[in-house]
Amino acid sequence: MDSGLADIAPIVADSGEGRWTALEAIEQGVPAPVLSLALIMRFASQGKGDYTDRLLAMMRNSFGGHKIEHMAEPSGKAK
């Protein structure tokens, strides 16, 4: 694993914009499959230890300033 990602929790944060956009697309009857799948993948990432989710969390932080959650220490506190 990339040492720069070792401390990044594999959780892609849901800030609400994707959820709002998907719901609005449903209300308007407009297909938005890519946005809907992106939202579902954010939900799927929570609680998983997948390397790609760490990368995605870092990319969303870099491009949009989205929150990154860090891995918890054995004491239960985040680093």
C-alpha positions in Angstrom: 0.0 0.0 0.0 1.1 3.5 -0.7 2.5 5.0 2.5 0.7 8.3 1.9 -2.6 6.5 2.1 -1.9 4.4 5.2 -3.6 6.9 7.5 -6.6 7.5 5.3 -9.8 5.7 6.2 -11.5 4.0 3.2 -14.6 6.1 3.7 -15.8 8.4 0.9 -17.7 11.2 2.6 -21.2 12.1 1.6 -21.5 15.9 1.8 -25.1 16.0 0.6 -24.7 17.5 -2.9 -24.8 14.1 -4.6 -27.8 13.0 -2.5 -29.7 16.2 -3.3 -28.9 16.0 -7.0 -30.0 12.4 -7.3 -33.2 13.1 -5.4 -33.9 16.2 -7.6 -33.3 14.1 -10.8 -35.8 11.6 -9.6 -38.3 14.3 -8.8 -37.8 15.9 -12.2 -37.9 12.6 -14.1 -34.4 13.2 -15.5 -32.0 10.2 -15.7 -28.8 10.7 -13.8 -27.2 7.2 -13.7 -23.6 8.3 -13.2 -24.5 10.7 -10.3 -26.7 8.1 -8.7 -24.1 5.4 -8.9 -21.4 7.7 -7.5 -23.7 8.3 -4.5 -24.3 4.6 -4.1 -20.5 4.0 -4.2 -19.9 6.6 -1.5 -22.4 4.7 0.7 -20.8 1.3 -0.2 -17.3 2.6 0.8 -18.3 3.3 4.4 -16.8 0.7 6.6 -14.7 -1.1 3.9 -10.9 -1.5 3.9 -10.5 -1.1 0.2 -7.5 0.6 -1.3 -9.5 2.2 -4.1 -11.8 3.9 -1.6 -8.8 5.5 0.0 -7.7 6.8 -3.4 -11.2 8.1 -4.2 -11.3 9.9 -0.8 -8.0 11.5 -1.5 -9.1 12.6 -5.1 -12.4 14.1 -3.8 -10.4 16.0 -1.2 -7.9 17.2 -3.8 -10.5 18.3 -6.4 -13.4 19.5 -4.2 -12.0 19.9 -0.7 -14.3 17.1 0.6 -13.6 15.8 4.2 -11.2 12.9 4.7 -11.7 10.6 7.7 -8.5 9.2 9.2 -8.0 5.7 10.5 -8.7 5.3 14.2 -6.0 4.4 16.6 -6.4 1.3 18.8 -7.8 3.5 21.5 -10.7 4.4 19.2 -9.5 8.0 18.6 -8.8 9.2 15.1 -5.2 10.2 14.4 
